[in-house]
Amino acid sequence: MVFQTKICGLKIGGSHPPLVMGVLNLSPESFYQKSVYDPKSLLGAAQKMVDDGASMIDIGARSTAPNSLPISVEEEKKRLLFALDILADNISIPISVDTMYSEIAHAALSKGASMINDISGLKNDPEMARTIGDFDACTVLMATQKRPGDPLGINAVLSALSNSISIAEQSGIDSQKIILDPGIGHWIPEKTSEYDFDMIHHFDRLSAFEKPILIAVSRKSFLGVTTQKPPEGRLISGIAAASIAAYKGGHIIRTHDVAETVDAVKTVHAILTKKPEK
């Protein structure tokens, strides 16, 4: 099923190539230490992502990887707002903020963020959906039942996303400003790598929603199951997984590695659209 829309001023779907979302990580607790930026290098790192072809940037200040050290909402807010003070007026592409808390979302949207990436699918904070709706902002909703990323199997993912869409629309979020994330990753102990590989295998089933689909596989642990490599060694396997998901209908690739992913996207798009001359 082919559809076309515009989110945060960006054309998605139809004949348009998949977009690349660069990850700017502000969390020292992150599983991938090379992705963590200090304030002095933040603007330079963001500008390099723009120069390398990113269409949007996602800022996160709380690590959600298993066994990460928890931080307070106040600390997360402090990190994110400091980054937005640096970036909001200096970056030419939309900025997404990765948070589950409406207090942070409200402050971030007030400071120039265009999108909220909520890994709880609007189910962690009862005020989140209304906050996003009040700002008429874009949002990424990840498949979640009770805990972020907990659905097991494609049918559970589809059900969880459908439920989050209903919450969003009932709270005033514009249906045309919703992006969906199937929640690939080892979010809960029961979710083994087999579920992630199977999700990519069935990625085309997400097209039934007729909404942009986010691919978030960069450097994740399921890639290390087959390669036996740490996050630093998962670039190629991550691009392979993201490329297959894009070929099967994914629209936005969230990645730590913008330049390499942009090259992969160009190749996927060429395979999908180029026809030999007669």
C-alpha positions in Angstrom: 0.0 0.0 0.0 1.5 3.3 -1.1 0.6 6.6 0.6 2.1 10.1 0.8 2.0 12.7 3.5 3.9 15.6 4.9 5.1 15.7 8.5 7.0 18.7 10.1 7.3 20.1 6.6 9.0 16.9 5.2 7.5 14.8 2.4 7.2 11.2 3.3 6.0 8.2 1.3 5.0 8.0 -2.3 7.9 8.4 -4.6 10.0 10.1 -2.0 13.1 8.3 -0.6 13.2 7.2 3.1 14.4 10.0 5.4 17.2 9.8 7.9 16.9 10.9 11.5 20.2 11.5 13.3 20.5 10.6 16.9 22.1 13.2 19.3 22.6 11.4 22.6 23.0 13.5 25.8 23.0 10.5 28.2 26.3 9.3 29.7 24.4 6.2 30.7 24.0 5.2 27.0 24.9 1.6 25.9 26.9 3.1 23.0 29.4 5.5 24.4 30.6 6.9 21.1 27.1 8.3 20.5 27.3 10.6 23.6 28.0 14.3 22.9 29.1 16.9 25.4 27.8 20.5 25.2 30.9 21.8 23.6 30.6 19.4 20.6 26.8 19.3 20.3 26.3 22.1 17.7 29.1 20.8 15.6 27.8 17.2 15.7 24.3 18.4 14.8 25.5 20.5 11.9 27.6 17.5 10.6 24.4 15.4 10.6 22.7 18.1 8.6 25.6 18.3 6.2 25.7 14.5 5.9 22.0 14.4 4.8 19.9 14.0 7.9 16.3 15.3 7.5 15.6 15.5 11.2 17.5 15.1 14.5 16.3 13.2 17.6 17.7 14.4 21.0 17.6 12.0 23.9 18.8 12.6 27.5 17.7 9.4 29.2 19.1 5.9 28.3 16.3 3.4 27.9 18.6 0.4 27.4 18.2 -2.5 29.8 20.1 -2.1 33.1 20.8 1.6 32.4 21.2 3.7 35.5 18.0 5.7 36.1 17.9 9.5 36.2 15.3 11.9 37.6 12.8 13.7 35.4 14.5 17.0 36.4 17.9 15.8 35.3 16.5 14.7 31.9 14.7 18.0 31.5 17.9 20.0 32.4 20.0 18.1 29.8 17.4 18.4 27.0 16.6 22.1 27.5 20.2 23.0 27.6 20.7 21.2 24.3 17.7 23.0 22.8 19.1 26.3 23.9 22.1 25.5 21.7 20.4 24.0 18.7 16.9 25.4 18.3 17.9 28.6 16.4 21.0 27.1 14.7 19.8 24.0 13.0 17.8 24.1 9.8 15.9 20.8 10.2 13.2 19.7 12.6 14.2 18.6 16.1 12.6 15.7 17.8 12.8 15.2 21.6 12.9 11.6 23.0 10.9 11.7 26.2 8.0 10.0 28.0 7.1 12.9 30.3 4.6 15.6 29.4 6.4 18.2 31.6 9.6 17.8 29.5 7.6 17.7 26.2 5.8 20.9 27.1 9.1 22.7 27.9 10.8 21.3 24.8 8.0 22.2 22.4 8.0 25.7 23.9 11.7 26.0 23.1 11.4 25.1 19.5 11.2 21.3 19.2 8.9 20.1 16.5 8.3 16.5 17.5 8.0 14.3 20.6 9.3 10.7 20.3 7.5 8.8 23.1 8.7 5.3 23.5 5.7 4.5 25.8 3.2 5.2 23.0 1.5 7.8 25.2 1.0 5.3 27.9 3.5 6.4 30.5 2.2 9.9 31.2 -1.6 10.5 31.0 -1.0 14.2 30.1 1.5 13.5 27.2 -1.1 13.1 24.4 -3.0 16.3 25.4 0.3 18.2 25.6 1.3 17.2 22.1 -2.1 17.9 20.8 -2.2 21.4 22.4 1.0 22.3 20.5 -0.2 20.7 17.3 3.1 18.9 17.2 4.3 15.8 15.4 4.9 12.6 17.4 6.5 9.2 17.2 4.6 6.5 19.0 6.4 3.3 19.8 4.6 -0.1 20.2 3.9 -0.5 23.9 1.3 -2.3 26.0 2.3 -1.6 29.6 6.1 -1.2 29.4 8.0 0.4 26.5 8.6 -2.1 23.7 6.9 -5.0 25.5 4.7 -6.4 22.7 5.9 -9.9 21.6 5.3 -10.6 17.9 3.8 -8.8 15.0 0.2 -9.1 16.0 0.8 -7.7 19.4 2.8 -4.8 17.9 0.0 -4.0 15.5 -2.5 -4.1 18.4 -0.4 -1.8 20.6 0.2 0.7 17.8 -3.5 0.8 17.0 -4.3 1.5 20.6 -1.8 4.3 20.8 -3.3 5.9 17.6 -6.7 5.9 19.3 -5.3 7.6 22.4 -3.6 10.2 20.2 -6.6 11.0 18.1 -9.0 11.2 21.1 -6.6 13.7 22.7 -6.4 16.1 19.8 -3.3 14.9 18.1 -3.6 15.4 14.3 -3.8 12.0 12.7 -1.6 13.3 9.9 1.2 14.1 12.3 1.7 10.6 13.7 4.8 8.4 13.0 4.8 4.8 14.2 7.7 2.8 15.6 7.3 -1.0 16.1 9.8 -1.0 19.0 12.6 -3.2 17.8 15.1 -3.9 20.5 15.6 -5.9 23.8 13.2 -3.8 25.8 12.2 -6.5 28.2 13.9 -9.8 29.1 11.3 -11.9 27.3 12.0 -10.2 24.0 14.7 -12.2 22.4 16.5 -11.3 19.2 14.2 -13.7 17.3 11.3 -11.3 17.8 13.4 -8.4 16.3 14.4 -10.4 13.2 10.8 -11.5 12.8 9.6 -8.0 13.1 11.9 -6.9 10.2 10.7 -9.9 8.2 7.1 -8.7 8.6 7.8 -5.0 8.4 5.6 -4.6 5.3 2.5 -5.4 7.5 2.9 -2.0 9.2 1.9 -0.4 5.9 -1.8 -1.2 6.8 -1.8 1.9 9.1 -1.0 4.2 6.1 1.3 6.2 8.4 5.0 6.9 8.3 7.0 4.1 9.9 10.2 4.7 11.9 13.1 2.2 11.7 15.1 2.2 14.9 17.7 -0.5 14.8 21.0 1.4 15.0 23.7 -0.5 17.0 21.1 -2.5 18.9 21.8 -5.7 20.8 19.9 -8.1 18.5 22.5 -7.3 15.8 25.3 -8.6 18.1 23.6 -11.9 18.5 24.6 -12.9 14.9 27.7 -10.9 14.6 29.1 -11.4 18.1 30.2 -7.8 18.1 29.8 -5.0 20.6 27.9 -1.8 19.7 31.1 -0.3 18.1 31.2 -3.1 15.6 27.5 -3.1 14.5 27.5 -0.5 11.8 27.3 -2.8 8.8 24.7 -5.2 10.4 22.6 -2.2 11.5 22.6 -0.7 8.0 21.7 -4.1 6.5 18.7 -4.5 8.9 17.6 -0.9 8.3 17.9 -1.3 4.5 15.7 -4.4 4.5 13.1 -2.6 6.7 13.2 0.4 4.3 12.7 -1.9 1.3 9.7 -3.4 3.1 8.1 0.0 3.6 9.9 1.9 6.3 10.0 5.6 5.9 12.4 7.1 8.4 15.6 5.5 9.6 16.8 6.6 13.1 20.5 6.2 13.3 23.8 7.1 15.0 25.5 6.9 11.6 24.0 9.5 9.3 26.4 9.6 6.3 26.5 5.8 5.9 22.8 5.5 6.3 22.1 8.2 3.7 24.2 6.1 1.2 22.1 3.0 2.1 18.9 4.9 1.6 19.9 6.1 -1.8 20.6 2.6 -2.8 17.3 1.2 -1.5 15.4 4.0 -3.2 17.1 3.3 -6.5 16.2 -0.4 -6.3 12.6 0.5 -5.5 12.1 3.1 -8.2 14.5 2.8 -11.1 13.4 1.0 -14.2 15.6 0.0 -17.2 15.2 2.0 -20.3 13.4 0.2 -23.2 
